[in-house]
Amino acid sequence: MERPIPLPSHIHYELLLQLLERQTMFAVNQNSPQQEKIHELIITLRKALSQQKQLEASCDSANIAIEYHWSLNNLPAAPPAPPSSPTPTDS
C-alpha cells in the first residue's frame, strides 16, 4: 500500500492570510508599493490554497490517501534523491 501524500493543513494558509489581511496590510501606508506587494502575496496564497484543493480532489478521485501535516516535526525522512547522471568530461 502506498503512503499517503503529505500536504500542509489548510489552517496554515488561513493563519498566513489572516496575518497579512488583518495586521500586515494595515501596518503599511495606503497606496504604497509595499501594500501592493502584500495584496499580491494574499492573491498568491489564495491561489495556492485553491490549487492544493484541486490536488486533493484529484487524489480523492484516484483513491490516493492524503495526510495533513501541521509541522515538519516527526515526519518520516524523504527517500534519497536518485543519483544524478554524470556529466561528460573532456579527456
SVG drawing of the C-alpha trace seen along z (x, -y; Angstrom):
<svg xmlns="http://www.w3.org/2000/svg" viewBox="-13 -56 55 58">
<polyline fill="none" stroke="black" stroke-width="0.4" points="0.0,0.0 1.3,-3.5 2.0,-6.0 -0.4,-9.0 0.7,-12.2 1.7,-14.7 0.2,-18.2 0.1,-21.3 -3.0,-21.6 -5.4,-24.3 -5.0,-26.2 -1.5,-27.2 -3.0,-29.2 -5.7,-30.6 -3.1,-31.8 -1.0,-33.5 -3.9,-35.1 -5.4,-36.4 -2.0,-37.9 -1.5,-39.5 -5.0,-40.8 -5.6,-41.9 -2.2,-43.2 0.4,-43.5 -1.9,-45.3 -2.7,-47.9 0.9,-48.3 2.0,-49.9 0.9,-53.1 -2.2,-53.0 -1.4,-53.0 2.2,-52.3 4.3,-49.8 4.5,-47.6 0.7,-47.5 0.5,-46.4 3.1,-43.7 1.1,-42.4 -2.0,-42.4 -0.2,-40.3 1.0,-37.9 -2.5,-37.5 -3.7,-36.6 -0.8,-34.2 -1.7,-32.4 -5.4,-32.2 -4.3,-30.6 -2.0,-28.2 -4.8,-27.0 -7.1,-26.7 -4.5,-24.6 -4.0,-22.4 -7.8,-21.8 -7.7,-20.8 -4.9,-18.4 -6.8,-17.0 -9.9,-16.4 -7.7,-14.7 -6.2,-12.5 -9.7,-11.7 -10.8,-10.7 -7.8,-8.5 -8.3,-7.0 -4.9,-8.3 -4.7,-9.0 -3.7,-12.4 -2.2,-13.1 -2.4,-16.7 0.6,-18.0 0.9,-20.8 4.7,-20.9 7.8,-19.2 8.5,-17.6 8.1,-13.8 7.9,-13.4 9.5,-10.3 12.6,-11.0 12.2,-11.6 13.6,-8.9 17.1,-9.7 17.2,-11.5 18.2,-9.4 21.8,-9.8 22.5,-12.4 23.8,-11.3 27.5,-12.0 28.4,-14.9 30.8,-14.2 34.3,-15.4 36.9,-16.4 39.8,-13.9"/>
</svg>
